[in-house]
Amino acid sequence: MTPLTQLTYAAEQKSAEVTDWAARIGWLVGLALFVALVYWLMREGWKWRGTLQGDLPELPQAPDEPGPVKLTMSGRYHGSTTAGQWLDRIVAHGLGTRSRVELTLTDAGLDVVRPGAADFFVPLEALREARLDKGIAGKVLTEGGLLVVTWEHGDRLLDSGFRSDHAAEHNEWVETLNQMINKDSNKTEGAR
């Protein structure tokens, strides 16, 4: 075959024309409806979880005079779960919404400011523990890549996960929070 014959032969090859447009369109519409149904079911499940957690009280807000700032941190809020159950996400009052976060630790407690989501405040007497962990509510990181703060809200213990923009800050936060919690619990026991 000469190069000219090959070129002519290649120019004549075409893919088969689509003759059954109705079937193709039907498959595309069916797929789009399936994706919409899955999204709607996920959304309804999220709303149902929020309804089941409706007994959770409103989130506390920061006091007017929180005291001197001990630590600050910028990073990400990855969500809150039932304490000790890292996959049982709490969605009531916006606690399930991932967002940027600005944390401020004062003598009064932990102020959690989240642009685009509900801010909240954890009073010092509600704080129970701080630790480093690797995962919370569907977010898994390297070992020790997540600052997890355990706190009491209403009659529930919650774990809230934060990741600093500078992971080296996590150790200082764990040490400072646990010192404050131990000091506060010793005061409370001494007052009894």
Salt bridges, closest charged atoms under 4 A:
GLU44 OE2 - LYS47 NZ 3.23
ASP55 OD1 - ARG156 NH2 2.85
GLU58 OE2 - HIS93 ND1 3.58
ASP88 OD1 - ARG49 NH1 2.89
ASP107 OD1 - LYS70 NZ 3.17
GLU129 OE1 - ARG131 NH1 3.82
ASP133 OD2 - ARG131 NE 3.43
GLU152 OE1 - ARG128 NH2 2.41
ASP159 OD2 - ARG131 NH2 3.15
ASP165 OD2 - ARG100 NH2 2.85
